[in-house]
């Protein structure tokens, strides 16, 4: 499949396009965090221009100071991405509530520490990858698929078409939910039929097998920037 092949090839080509799409969506969600009365789809449409401003600003300094750019993107993403929930989902059976309850106090403390460390690892790697994709923006048109998007209660599914130089647009399905404080939080992303959460979970399970279930080694050797690790 074309899209999956592009993604597996690393952060280039189609992968950069879907990373761009994600950044557009995440920035839209950031605005929603400041105005709980606005819907996710409305926020997405209103904040596309803000993404262009981020890119324009970064072009003036990113080559000399990329860390400044990454910090700027963190400021946008940190309030709206449920990195801990995403990391826990990637850890799968290794971080379930049932497993936590089955452990003794020392084991629970160890699992909490592992989850926190993995959350930070995911946070840094994902944001850096998204940042690179954001810089690749080249005027692609992004349209919300009204028929394929819905918002109900505290959950929303947004479907977007990303147009570029390809004959057909890329289809990005983005799920988000409101947290207890009313803010929209990112839950998962699907590009065509490539489910980001499931891919990373499979990668984690494979790594855990390679290290005989030693999660500390899995986390220490984790590489979230692409799937070539």
N, CA, C and O of each residue as an XYZ file, in Angstrom:
916
protein
N       0.835     -1.197      0.000
C       0.000      0.000      0.000
C       0.870      1.247      0.000
O       1.864      1.296      0.725
N       0.527      2.247     -0.785
C       1.379      3.418     -0.961
C       1.645      4.152      0.342
O       2.799      4.420      0.674
N       0.582      4.484      1.093
C       0.760      5.302      2.288
C       1.566      4.553      3.327
O       2.459      5.122      3.955
N       1.258      3.280      3.513
C       1.989      2.511      4.505
C       3.452      2.395      4.117
O       4.331      2.485      4.974
N       3.718      2.197      2.842
C       5.101      2.103      2.380
C       5.842      3.399      2.643
O       6.993      3.374      3.079
N       5.197      4.545      2.382
C       5.824      5.836      2.643
C       6.166      5.971      4.113
O       7.244      6.450      4.466
N       5.240      5.543      4.978
C       5.462      5.691      6.423
C       6.610      4.805      6.875
O       7.469      5.232      7.645
N       6.620      3.563      6.390
C       7.658      2.649      6.809
C       9.031      3.101      6.330
O      10.052      2.732      6.910
N       9.050      3.909      5.259
C      10.329      4.374      4.718
C      10.973      5.431      5.592
O      12.136      5.775      5.381
N      10.244      5.956      6.574
C      10.810      6.948      7.474
C      10.207      8.310      7.238
O       9.308      8.454      6.410
N      10.698      9.342      7.972
C      10.116     10.682      7.909
C      10.467     11.427      6.633
O      11.213     12.406      6.667
N       9.922     10.959      5.487
C      10.119     11.641      4.215
C       8.922     11.359      3.336
O       8.134     10.460      3.632
N       8.772     12.118      2.251
C       7.685     11.850      1.318
C       6.337     11.883      1.982
O       5.972     12.867      2.626
N       5.580     10.786      1.822
C       4.243     10.712      2.386
C       4.240     10.855      3.894
O       3.307     11.419      4.467
N       5.287     10.343      4.546
C       5.348     10.461      6.001
C       5.358     11.914      6.428
O       4.700     12.282      7.401
N       6.101     12.749      5.704
C       6.135     14.162      6.053
C       4.774     14.794      5.860
O       4.381     15.683      6.615
N       4.055     14.336      4.850
C       2.732     14.914      4.611
C       1.787     14.603      5.765
O       1.041     15.472      6.215
N       1.822     13.342      6.248
C       0.896     13.047      7.346
C       1.344     13.692      8.641
O       0.515     14.017      9.491
N       2.659     13.885      8.806
C       3.130     14.598      9.983
C       2.659     16.041      9.952
O       2.286     16.606     10.980
N       2.678     16.634      8.763
C       2.144     17.981      8.591
C       0.679     18.013      8.973
O       0.238     18.905      9.697
N      -0.075     17.041      8.487
C      -1.500     16.996      8.790
C      -1.733     16.932     10.286
O      -2.624     17.600     10.810
N      -0.934     16.128     10.974
C      -1.090     16.005     12.411
C      -0.817     17.327     13.102
O      -1.546     17.717     14.015
N       0.221     18.016     12.674
C       0.537     19.293     13.313
C      -0.575     20.312     13.110
O      -0.889     21.083     14.017
N      -1.165     20.316     11.932
C      -2.298     21.203     11.690
C      -3.425     20.897     12.666
O      -4.034     21.804     13.234
N      -3.691     19.626     12.852
C      -4.772     19.216     13.739
C      -4.452     19.553     15.183
O      -5.312     20.032     15.923
N      -3.206     19.301     15.584
C      -2.839     19.548     16.962
C      -2.925     21.027     17.293
O      -3.365     21.392     18.383
N      -2.514     21.871     16.380
C      -2.585     23.301     16.629
C      -4.033     23.751     16.744
O      -4.350     24.626     17.550
N      -4.899     23.171     15.958
C      -6.314     23.480     16.076
C      -6.834     23.112     17.445
O      -7.611     23.853     18.048
N      -6.398     21.957     17.937
C      -6.845     21.514     19.255
C      -6.336     22.435     20.344
O      -7.015     22.632     21.351
N      -5.149     23.006     20.160
C      -4.598     23.903     21.163
C      -5.499     25.108     21.368
O      -5.689     25.559     22.498
N      -6.052     25.627     20.291
C      -6.961     26.760     20.421
C      -8.239     26.345     21.139
O      -8.805     27.131     21.899
N      -8.690     25.137     20.910
C      -9.898     24.658     21.573
C      -9.715     24.612     23.072
O     -10.673     24.789     23.826
N      -8.462     24.370     23.519
C      -8.204     24.308     24.943
C      -8.496     25.638     25.620
O      -8.824     25.666     26.806
N      -8.384     26.736     24.890
C      -8.623     28.056     25.462
C     -10.072     28.501     25.338
O     -10.461     29.505     25.934
N     -10.866     27.780     24.582
C     -12.254     28.168     24.373
C     -13.089     26.907     24.289
O     -13.269     26.347     23.207
N     -13.602     26.455     25.427
C     -14.308     25.190     25.485
C     -15.653     25.235     24.795
O     -16.287     24.194     24.616
N     -16.104     26.413     24.403
C     -17.395     26.522     23.731
C     -17.303     26.192     22.252
O     -18.323     25.967     21.601
N     -16.104     26.160     21.723
C     -15.938     25.868     20.307
C     -15.781     24.368     20.086
O     -15.168     23.663     20.888
N     -16.348     23.900     18.980
C     -16.208     22.503     18.650
C     -14.847     22.224     18.046
O     -14.145     23.145     17.628
N     -14.468     20.937     17.998
C     -13.168     20.558     17.466
C     -13.049     20.921     15.990
O     -12.015     21.438     15.566
N     -14.081     20.662     15.209
C     -14.019     20.954     13.773
C     -13.919     22.454     13.522
O     -13.150     22.896     12.668
N     -14.689     23.228     14.261
C     -14.640     24.682     14.114
C     -13.252     25.206     14.458
O     -12.712     26.064     13.760
N     -12.686     24.686     15.530
C     -11.365     25.122     15.951
C     -10.313     24.789     14.897
O      -9.410     25.582     14.631
N     -10.442     23.625     14.310
C      -9.491     23.205     13.281
C      -9.497     24.162     12.095
O      -8.442     24.543     11.588
N     -10.684     24.543     11.662
C     -10.778     25.445     10.514
C     -10.203     26.819     10.836
O      -9.560     27.443      9.992
N     -10.435     27.284     12.056
C     -10.039     28.642     12.423
C      -8.540     28.798     12.662
O      -8.020     29.912     12.601
N      -7.839     27.698     12.932
C      -6.441     27.820     13.350
C      -5.421     27.406     12.291
O      -4.221     27.395     12.567
N      -5.875     27.068     11.087
C      -4.926     26.705     10.041
C      -3.966     27.858      9.754
O      -2.774     27.635      9.544
N      -4.483     29.096      9.745
C      -3.620     30.241      9.487
C      -2.563     30.407     10.572
O      -1.461     30.887     10.305
N      -2.901     30.010     11.796
C      -1.925     30.112     12.882
C      -0.745     29.180     12.648
O       0.382     29.490     13.034
N      -1.002     28.037     12.015
C       0.075     27.104     11.711
C       1.050     27.729     10.719
O       2.264     27.564     10.844
N       0.515     28.446      9.736
C       1.371     29.106      8.758
C       2.281     30.126      9.439
O       3.434     30.296      9.042
N       1.768     30.797     10.453
C       2.576     31.775     11.179
C       3.728     31.089     11.917
O       4.836     31.622     11.977
N       3.461     29.904     12.479
C       4.514     29.146     13.167
C       5.633     28.811     12.197
O       6.812     28.968     12.514
N       5.254     28.347     11.011
C       6.250     27.977     10.007
C       7.060     29.190      9.568
O       8.287     29.129      9.494
N       6.368     30.299      9.276
C       7.059     31.506      8.824
C       8.078     31.980      9.854
O       9.179     32.405      9.506
N       7.698     31.903     11.118
C       8.601     32.349     12.175
C       9.817     31.434     12.280
O      10.945     31.902     12.438
N       9.578     30.121     12.191
C      10.668     29.158     12.362
C      11.683     29.224     11.236
O      12.864     28.955     11.456
N      11.252     29.572     10.045
C      12.173     29.611      8.909
C      13.315     30.592      9.128
O      14.376     30.471      8.515
N      13.093     31.556      9.997
C      14.125     32.552     10.224
C      15.220     32.114     11.180
O      16.267     32.759     11.248
N      15.002     31.016     11.934
C      16.012     30.646     12.919
C      16.239     29.149     13.071
O      17.188     28.750     13.747
N      15.405     28.304     12.467
C      15.464     26.875     12.761
C      16.796     26.231     12.412
O      17.241     25.324     13.114
N      17.437     26.680     11.345
C      18.718     26.077     10.964
C      19.797     26.336     12.018
O      20.632     25.471     12.282
N      19.777     27.515     12.610
C      20.781     27.861     13.608
C      20.390     27.396     15.002
O      21.262     27.111     15.822
N      19.105     27.316     15.284
C      18.655     26.977     16.636
C      17.435     26.057     16.579
O      16.332     26.482     16.924
N      17.613     24.809     16.151
C      16.470     23.894     16.046
C      15.812     23.618     17.388
O      14.607     23.372     17.443
N      16.592     23.653     18.484
C      16.000     23.381     19.794
C      14.954     24.440     20.162
O      13.957     24.141     20.819
N      15.194     25.647     19.740
C      14.208     26.711     19.989
C      12.897     26.376     19.274
O      11.809     26.587     19.810
N      13.023     25.858     18.072
C      11.826     25.472     17.317
C      11.095     24.335     18.000
O       9.870     24.367     18.108
N      11.831     23.315     18.471
C      11.194     22.198     19.152
C      10.477     22.670     20.416
O       9.384     22.200     20.731
N      11.100     23.600     21.133
C      10.460     24.129     22.342
C       9.165     24.849     22.000
O       8.174     24.744     22.722
N       9.183     25.578     20.898
C       7.982     26.304     20.488
C       6.850     25.331     20.154
O       5.690     25.574     20.488
N       7.199     24.238     19.495
C       6.172     23.248     19.159
C       5.660     22.567     20.420
O       4.467     22.289     20.540
N       6.563     22.300     21.359
C       6.129     21.716     22.638
C       5.086     22.594     23.314
O       4.120     22.092     23.888
N       5.285     23.898     23.245
C       4.342     24.810     23.878
C       2.943     24.668     23.286
O       1.939     24.878     23.968
N       2.896     24.310     22.010
C       1.604     24.124     21.349
C       1.005     22.771     21.697
O      -0.191     22.670     21.971
N       1.833     21.726     21.686
C       1.316     20.373     21.809
C       1.105     19.892     23.238
O       0.159     19.151     23.504
N       1.963     20.299     24.154
C       1.900     19.749     25.509
C       0.532     19.895     26.183
O       0.097     18.969     26.868
N      -0.156     21.025     26.011
C      -1.449     21.150     26.696
C      -2.561     20.297     26.096
O      -3.600     20.116     26.731
N      -2.367     19.768     24.889
C      -3.494     19.130     24.212
C      -3.266     17.670     23.832
O      -4.173     17.014     23.320
N      -2.066     17.160     24.080
C      -1.789     15.762     23.767
C      -1.775     14.952     25.051
O      -1.083     15.309     26.005
N      -2.526     13.876     25.082
C      -2.516     12.983     26.239
C      -1.347     12.013     26.083
O      -1.536     10.833     25.786
N      -0.132     12.535     26.289
C       1.052     11.713     26.097
C       1.065     10.517     27.051
O       1.475      9.421     26.669
N       0.618     10.726     28.281
C       0.638      9.624     29.243
C      -0.329      8.528     28.834
O      -0.004      7.343     28.904
N      -1.535      8.936     28.402
C      -2.504      7.949     27.961
C      -2.035      7.220     26.719
O      -2.253      6.017     26.574
N      -1.380      7.962     25.809
C      -0.875      7.349     24.599
C       0.236      6.365     24.929
O       0.270      5.256     24.396
N       1.156      6.777     25.819
C       2.254      5.901     26.205
C       1.740      4.642     26.886
O       2.244      3.547     26.638
N       0.745      4.797     27.736
C       0.175      3.625     28.416
C      -0.466      2.687     27.413
O      -0.353      1.468     27.547
N      -1.140      3.236     26.409
C      -1.734      2.400     25.381
C      -0.688      1.660     24.583
O      -0.887      0.502     24.217
N       0.439      2.322     24.305
C       1.526      1.681     23.572
C       2.125      0.542     24.396
O       2.498     -0.491     23.840
N       2.220      0.719     25.708
C       2.753     -0.330     26.573
C       1.815     -1.522     26.677
O       2.237     -2.618     27.046
N       0.543     -1.313     26.352
C      -0.405     -2.416     26.278
C      -0.556     -3.192     27.569
O      -0.778     -2.608     28.630
N      -0.436     -4.506     27.483
C      -0.648     -5.380     28.644
C       0.359     -5.129     29.756
O       0.121     -5.511     30.901
N       1.471     -4.496     29.438
C       2.485     -4.241     30.459
C       2.097     -3.100     31.396
O       2.735     -2.910     32.431
N       1.059     -2.338     31.045
C       0.691     -1.189     31.873
C      -0.813     -1.138     32.148
O      -1.365     -0.061     32.372
N      -1.467     -2.276     32.134
C      -2.899     -2.292     32.409
C      -3.167     -2.121     33.906
O      -2.282     -2.325     34.737
N      -4.397     -1.747     34.228
C      -4.784     -1.615     35.637
C      -4.723     -2.958     36.347
O      -4.333     -3.036     37.512
N      -5.109     -4.017     35.639
C      -5.072     -5.356     36.247
C      -3.647     -5.746     36.615
O      -3.406     -6.295     37.690
N      -2.698     -5.460     35.717
C      -1.304     -5.795     36.029
C      -0.812     -4.953     37.194
O      -0.107     -5.454     38.070
N      -1.176     -3.691     37.210
C      -0.754     -2.821     38.304
C      -1.250     -3.349     39.643
O      -0.493     -3.393     40.613
N      -2.521     -3.751     39.701
C      -3.091     -4.248     40.954
C      -2.478     -5.566     41.380
O      -2.481     -5.903     42.564
N      -1.950     -6.313     40.422
C      -1.373     -7.619     40.754
C       0.026     -7.516     41.353
O       0.550     -8.499     41.877
N       0.626     -6.349     41.281
C       1.993     -6.165     41.752
C       2.035     -5.806     43.233
O       1.069     -5.285     43.790
N       3.164     -6.094     43.852
C       3.362     -5.665     45.234
C       3.727     -4.182     45.219
O       3.952     -3.626     44.144
N       3.794     -3.526     46.379
C       4.084     -2.081     46.403
C       5.337     -1.687     45.637
O       5.345     -0.668     44.946
N       6.395     -2.481     45.751
C       7.627     -2.155     45.043
C       7.430     -2.262     43.535
O       7.939     -1.439     42.774
N       6.690     -3.275     43.111
C       6.428     -3.453     41.689
C       5.568     -2.338     41.131
O       5.764     -1.906     39.996
N       4.610     -1.866     41.929
C       3.762     -0.764     41.484
C       4.570      0.510     41.315
O       4.391      1.256     40.352
N       5.462      0.746     42.265
C       6.304      1.937     42.177
C       7.196      1.861     40.940
O       7.404      2.866     40.259
N       7.715      0.687     40.654
C       8.552      0.514     39.476
C       7.759      0.760     38.195
O       8.257      1.407     37.274
N       6.525      0.247     38.130
C       5.702      0.437     36.939
C       5.344      1.898     36.749
O       5.350      2.398     35.624
N       5.031      2.590     37.839
C       4.739      4.025     37.735
C       5.940      4.781     37.185
O       5.793      5.660     36.336
N       7.125      4.437     37.670
C       8.339      5.091     37.191
C       8.577      4.781     35.716
O       8.965      5.665     34.953
N       8.349      3.537     35.309
C       8.536      3.156     33.915
C       7.563      3.894     33.009
O       7.934      4.337     31.922
N       6.328      4.026     33.451
C       5.335      4.736     32.654
C       5.690      6.205     32.514
O       5.542      6.782     31.437
N       6.153      6.811     33.588
C       6.532      8.222     33.525
C       7.725      8.419     32.590
O       7.740      9.360     31.797
N       8.712      7.547     32.677
C       9.884      7.673     31.807
C       9.518      7.433     30.354
O      10.018      8.119     29.463
N       8.643      6.458     30.111
C       8.249      6.184     28.733
C       7.399      7.322     28.174
O       7.504      7.661     26.996
N       6.567      7.902     29.014
C       5.762      9.044     28.591
C       6.657     10.183     28.121
O       6.397     10.787     27.080
N       7.701     10.478     28.872
C       8.614     11.558     28.492
C       9.388     11.199     27.228
O       9.653     12.064     26.393
N       9.751      9.925     27.086
C      10.443      9.486     25.875
C       9.550      9.668     24.658
O       9.996     10.169     23.626
N       8.282      9.260     24.778
C       7.335      9.413     23.684
C       7.103     10.886     23.379
O       7.059     11.291     22.217
N       6.958     11.666     24.416
C       6.691     13.093     24.251
C       7.786     13.762     23.440
O       7.497     14.457     22.466
N       9.035     13.564     23.826
C      10.142     14.218     23.142
C      10.283     13.723     21.705
O      10.453     14.522     20.784
N      10.214     12.411     21.515
C      10.405     11.861     20.188
C       9.303     12.233     19.228
O       9.564     12.591     18.079
N       8.053     12.147     19.700
C       6.930     12.462     18.832
C       6.913     13.933     18.430
O       6.697     14.262     17.264
N       7.136     14.799     19.386
C       7.096     16.231     19.076
C       8.212     16.602     18.108
O       8.011     17.422     17.212
N       9.394     15.999     18.284
C      10.476     16.301     17.349
C      10.117     15.817     15.947
O      10.387     16.502     14.961
N       9.510     14.642     15.862
C       9.108     14.118     14.561
C       8.035     15.003     13.935
O       8.104     15.312     12.745
N       7.046     15.412     14.726
C       5.996     16.287     14.212
C       6.582     17.613     13.747
O       6.158     18.176     12.737
N       7.568     18.104     14.503
C       8.171     19.384     14.158
C       8.837     19.326     12.796
O       8.723     20.258     12.000
N       9.538     18.222     12.529
C      10.165     18.066     11.226
C       9.113     18.019     10.118
O       9.300     18.597      9.047
N       8.017     17.333     10.385
C       6.954     17.279      9.394
C       6.338     18.639      9.153
O       5.987     18.972      8.021
N       6.202     19.426     10.200
C       5.629     20.758     10.071
C       6.465     21.642      9.168
O       5.932     22.431      8.387
N       7.788     21.506      9.277
C       8.673     22.314      8.440
C       8.547     21.956      6.964
O       8.909     22.753      6.099
N       8.041     20.775      6.675
C       7.925     20.340      5.279
C       6.691     20.906      4.591
O       6.448     20.607      3.422
N       5.911     21.716      5.294
C       4.707     22.278      4.703
C       5.051     23.073      3.450
O       5.926     23.939      3.473
N       4.363     22.775      2.370
C       4.687     23.438      1.104
C       3.437     23.943      0.381
O       3.387     23.945     -0.849
N       2.437     24.367      1.143
C       1.247     24.913      0.525
C       0.159     23.900      0.238
O      -0.789     24.190     -0.492
N       0.288     22.715      0.807
C      -0.747     21.708      0.592
C      -2.095     22.207      1.113
O      -2.167     22.922      2.113
N      -3.151     21.816      0.417
C      -4.497     22.185      0.836
C      -5.035     21.141      1.800
O      -4.908     19.940      1.564
N      -5.635     21.609      2.885
C      -6.190     20.720      3.902
C      -7.669     21.026      4.046
O      -8.045     22.134      4.426
N      -8.503     20.049      3.744
C      -9.949     20.236      3.822
C     -10.555     19.271      4.833
O     -10.180     18.100      4.895
N     -11.486     19.770      5.615
C     -12.222     18.917      6.535
C     -13.310     18.177      5.780
O     -14.072     18.782      5.027
N     -13.384     16.879      5.978
C     -14.441     16.068      5.388
C     -15.652     16.125      6.311
O     -15.722     15.413      7.313
N     -16.597     16.979      5.957
C     -17.766     17.176      6.817
C     -18.539     15.882      7.029
O     -19.010     15.606      8.132
N     -18.668     15.089      5.965
C     -19.434     13.849      6.065
C     -18.711     12.794      6.899
O     -19.347     11.945      7.525
N     -17.385     12.853      6.905
C     -16.620     11.845      7.628
C     -16.171     12.289      9.002
O     -15.411     11.575      9.655
N     -16.621     13.454      9.464
C     -16.249     13.971     10.779
C     -17.477     14.069     11.671
O     -18.586     14.327     11.204
N     -17.261     13.863     12.929
C     -18.392     13.980     13.861
C     -17.882     14.357     15.245
O     -16.754     14.047     15.628
N     -18.742     15.028     15.967
C     -18.456     15.403     17.346
C     -19.696     15.115     18.168
O     -20.786     15.597     17.861
N     -19.520     14.325     19.214
C     -20.667     13.942     20.034
C     -20.238     13.860     21.484
O     -19.349     13.085     21.839
N     -20.874     14.663     22.316
C     -20.520     14.667     23.719
C     -19.075     15.094     23.920
O     -18.659     16.150     23.442
N     -18.325     14.284     24.616
C     -16.940     14.605     24.894
C     -15.956     13.969     23.949
O     -14.763     13.942     24.250
N     -16.399     13.456     22.818
C     -15.497     12.811     21.865
C     -15.715     13.381     20.467
O     -16.813     13.816     20.122
N     -14.657     13.369     19.677
C     -14.741     13.873     18.312
C     -13.861     13.034     17.400
O     -12.776     12.596     17.784
N     -14.343     12.823     16.199
C     -13.556     12.174     15.153
C     -13.517     13.120     13.966
O     -14.559     13.456     13.402
N     -12.333     13.548     13.589
C     -12.166     14.485     12.491
C     -11.475     13.772     11.334
O     -10.449     13.112     11.503
N     -12.059     13.924     10.177
C     -11.470     13.324      8.984
C     -11.073     14.447      8.037
O     -11.877     15.322      7.715
N      -9.827     14.408      7.600
C      -9.340     15.458      6.720
C      -8.731     14.867      5.450
O      -8.231     13.742      5.427
N      -8.798     15.687      4.389
C      -8.140     15.357      3.133
C      -6.930     16.270      2.989
O      -7.051     17.491      3.099
N      -5.766     15.681      2.744
C      -4.538     16.443      2.570
C      -4.144     16.367      1.099
O      -3.777     15.304      0.599
N      -4.224     17.503      0.412
C      -3.920     17.561     -1.012
C      -2.503     18.068     -1.219
O      -2.077     19.029     -0.579
N      -1.779     17.416     -2.114
C      -0.432     17.878     -2.453
C      -0.187     17.610     -3.926
O      -1.029     17.935     -4.764
N       0.961     17.018     -4.255
C       1.247     16.734     -5.645
C       0.814     15.338     -6.061
O       1.023     14.936     -7.206
N       0.210     14.596     -5.134
C      -0.291     13.259     -5.454
C      -1.637     13.370     -6.159
O      -2.349     14.365     -6.019
N      -1.969     12.334     -6.916
C      -3.242     12.342     -7.640
C      -4.426     12.323     -6.681
O      -5.445     12.968     -6.930
N      -4.291     11.585     -5.588
C      -5.365     11.476     -4.608
C      -4.899     12.047     -3.275
O      -3.724     11.926     -2.929
N      -5.796     12.662     -2.530
C      -5.401     13.212     -1.224
C      -5.175     12.109     -0.199
O      -5.740     11.021     -0.302
N      -4.360     12.401      0.766
C      -4.211     11.514      1.912
C      -5.395     11.749      2.848
O      -5.851     12.879      3.025
N      -5.882     10.662      3.442
C      -7.011     10.752      4.360
C      -6.493     10.547      5.777
O      -5.905      9.512      6.089
N      -6.713     11.533      6.624
C      -6.254     11.483      8.004
C      -7.465     11.505      8.929
O      -8.292     12.414      8.858
N      -7.565     10.513      9.783
C      -8.640     10.466     10.771
C      -8.033     10.679     12.149
O      -7.146      9.945     12.584
N      -8.530     11.690     12.810
C      -7.947     12.147     14.066
C      -9.007     12.060     15.161
O     -10.103     12.597     15.003
N      -8.693     11.393     16.261
C      -9.644     11.264     17.356
C      -9.163     12.077     18.554
O      -7.970     12.123     18.853
N     -10.110     12.712     19.229
C      -9.799     13.501     20.406
C     -10.971     13.444     21.373
O     -12.093     13.111     20.993
N     -10.694     13.774     22.626
C     -11.734     13.730     23.645
C     -11.488     14.846     24.650
O     -10.361     15.310     24.824
N     -12.554     15.264     25.301
C     -12.428     16.282     26.332
C     -11.984     15.642     27.631
O     -12.502     14.602     28.038
N     -11.005     16.285     28.286
C     -10.582     15.827     29.596
C     -11.539     16.320     30.663
O     -12.524     16.993     30.362
N     -11.249     15.985     31.901
C     -12.125     16.376     33.000
C     -12.231     17.883     33.147
O     -13.233     18.394     33.647
N     -11.201     18.593     32.712
C     -11.223     20.056     32.821
C     -11.820     20.715     31.586
O     -11.801     21.939     31.457
N     -12.353     19.898     30.675
C     -13.007     20.439     29.494
C     -12.110     20.627     28.287
O     -12.598     20.953     27.205
N     -10.797     20.429     28.447
C      -9.887     20.621     27.324
C      -9.928     19.426     26.376
O     -10.114     18.285     26.799
N      -9.751     19.707     25.097
C      -9.635     18.640     24.116
C      -8.257     18.016     24.214
O      -7.249     18.723     24.228
N      -8.209     16.683     24.281
C      -6.941     15.958     24.337
C      -6.860     14.964     23.188
O      -7.850     14.316     22.845
N      -5.686     14.847     22.602
C      -5.474     13.944     21.480
C      -5.422     12.513     21.969
O      -4.782     12.224     22.980
N      -6.090     11.612     21.261
C      -6.117     10.209     21.633
C      -5.400      9.314     20.636
O      -4.669      8.408     21.036
N      -5.596      9.552     19.356
C      -4.966      8.681     18.366
C      -5.056      9.305     16.983
O      -5.784     10.274     16.767
N      -4.309      8.737     16.056
C      -4.285      9.218     14.685
C      -4.197      8.033     13.738
O      -3.420      7.102     13.952
N      -5.014      8.084     12.678
C      -4.988      7.051     11.645
C      -4.783      7.738     10.299
O      -5.545      8.631      9.930
N      -3.756      7.321      9.570
C      -3.478      7.852      8.241
C      -3.800      6.747      7.250
O      -3.166      5.692      7.246
N      -4.816      7.010      6.393
C      -5.354      5.948      5.545
C      -5.754      4.804      6.482
O      -6.655      4.983      7.301
N      -5.117      3.643      6.388
C      -5.449      2.566      7.314
C      -4.285      2.271      8.260
O      -4.215      1.192      8.849
N      -3.383      3.226      8.401
C      -2.238      3.058      9.286
C      -2.560      3.698     10.636
O      -2.639      4.922     10.745
N      -2.745      2.869     11.659
C      -3.097      3.322     12.996
C      -1.819      3.538     13.793
O      -1.127      2.582     14.142
N      -1.509      4.800     14.080
C      -0.256      5.131     14.749
C      -0.121      4.427     16.094
O       0.938      3.882     16.404
N      -1.183      4.434     16.891
C      -1.129      3.806     18.201
C      -0.842      2.318     18.110
O      -0.046      1.788     18.884
N      -1.485      1.645     17.170
C      -1.283      0.204     17.026
C       0.118     -0.116     16.541
O       0.711     -1.109     16.964
N       0.654      0.720     15.655
C       2.001      0.483     15.151
C       3.021      0.567     16.283
O       3.879     -0.306     16.416
N       2.930      1.614     17.093
C       3.868      1.749     18.197
C       3.673      0.658     19.236
O       4.641      0.214     19.854
N       2.443      0.222     19.438
C       2.202     -0.853     20.398
C       2.857     -2.145     19.917
O       3.453     -2.872     20.711
N       2.749     -2.430     18.630
C       3.393     -3.611     18.075
C       4.907     -3.516     18.225
O       5.576     -4.505     18.524
N       5.442     -2.302     18.012
C       6.879     -2.098     18.161
C       7.294     -2.340     19.604
O       8.335     -2.949     19.850
N       6.494     -1.871     20.567
C       6.818     -2.044     21.980
C       6.790     -3.520     22.352
O       7.691     -4.005     23.036
N       5.763     -4.236     21.907
C       5.653     -5.661     22.218
C       6.836     -6.441     21.656
O       7.365     -7.336     22.314
N       7.251     -6.098     20.435
C       8.388     -6.770     19.825
C       9.670     -6.505     20.606
O      10.475     -7.410     20.827
N       9.848     -5.251     21.021
C      11.030     -4.905     21.792
C      11.021     -5.606     23.153
O      12.063     -6.061     23.626
N       9.843     -5.693     23.781
C       9.743     -6.360     25.080
C      10.120     -7.834     24.958
O      10.746     -8.392     25.859
N       9.745     -8.455     23.859
C      10.132     -9.860     23.656
C      11.640     -9.982     23.482
O      12.268    -10.906     23.999
N      12.204     -9.039     22.748
C      13.650     -9.079     22.517
C      14.443     -8.918     23.807
O      15.540     -9.461     23.942
N      13.881     -8.167     24.757
C      14.556     -7.931     26.027
C      13.981     -8.772     27.162
O      14.158     -8.445     28.335
N      13.296     -9.849     26.810
C      12.752    -10.788     27.807
C      11.896    -10.091     28.859
O      11.957    -10.418     30.044
N      11.104     -9.133     28.412
C      10.184     -8.460     29.319
C      10.803     -7.399     30.191
O      10.135     -6.882     31.086
N      12.051     -7.057     29.965
C      12.722     -6.016     30.761
C      12.311     -4.647     30.210
O      12.884     -4.165     29.233
N      11.316     -4.030     30.844
C      10.787     -2.765     30.345
C      11.786     -1.629     30.451
O      11.746     -0.697     29.648
N      12.682     -1.688     31.426
C      13.690     -0.642     31.542
C      14.566     -0.611     30.290
O      14.911      0.465     29.801
N      14.922     -1.771     29.776
C      15.728     -1.832     28.557
C      14.917     -1.393     27.344
O      15.444     -0.737     26.445
N      13.628     -1.758     27.318
C      12.767     -1.332     26.209
C      12.722      0.185     26.137
O      12.877      0.770     25.066
N      12.510      0.813     27.277
C      12.382      2.273     27.322
C      13.707      2.949     26.999
O      13.738      3.947     26.278
N      14.794      2.414     27.524
C      16.102      3.018     27.285
C      16.497      2.962     25.822
O      17.223      3.834     25.344
N      16.031      1.946     25.102
C      16.415      1.763     23.708
C      15.324      2.162     22.726
O      15.429      1.887     21.531
N      14.287      2.803     23.220
C      13.160      3.164     22.368
C      13.544      4.289     21.413
O      14.222      5.246     21.787
N      13.096      4.147     20.182
C      13.299      5.195     19.180
C      11.968      5.456     18.516
O      11.501      4.657     17.704
N      11.347      6.591     18.867
C      10.030      6.904     18.341
C      10.097      7.690     17.047
O       9.070      7.900     16.403
N      11.289      8.134     16.649
C      11.413      8.922     15.420
C      11.517      7.988     14.222
O      12.603      7.732     13.703
N      10.378      7.494     13.802
C      10.339      6.545     12.693
C      10.247      5.142     13.227
O      10.306      4.931     14.438
N      10.104      4.177     12.341
C       9.951      2.788     12.736
C      11.130      1.951     12.258
O      10.983      0.760     11.983
N      12.280      2.566     12.163
C      13.439      1.826     11.706
C      14.309      1.352     12.839
O      15.414      0.856     12.617
N      13.809      1.505     14.081
C      14.605      1.069     15.217
C      14.399     -0.401     15.479
O      14.992     -0.952     16.407
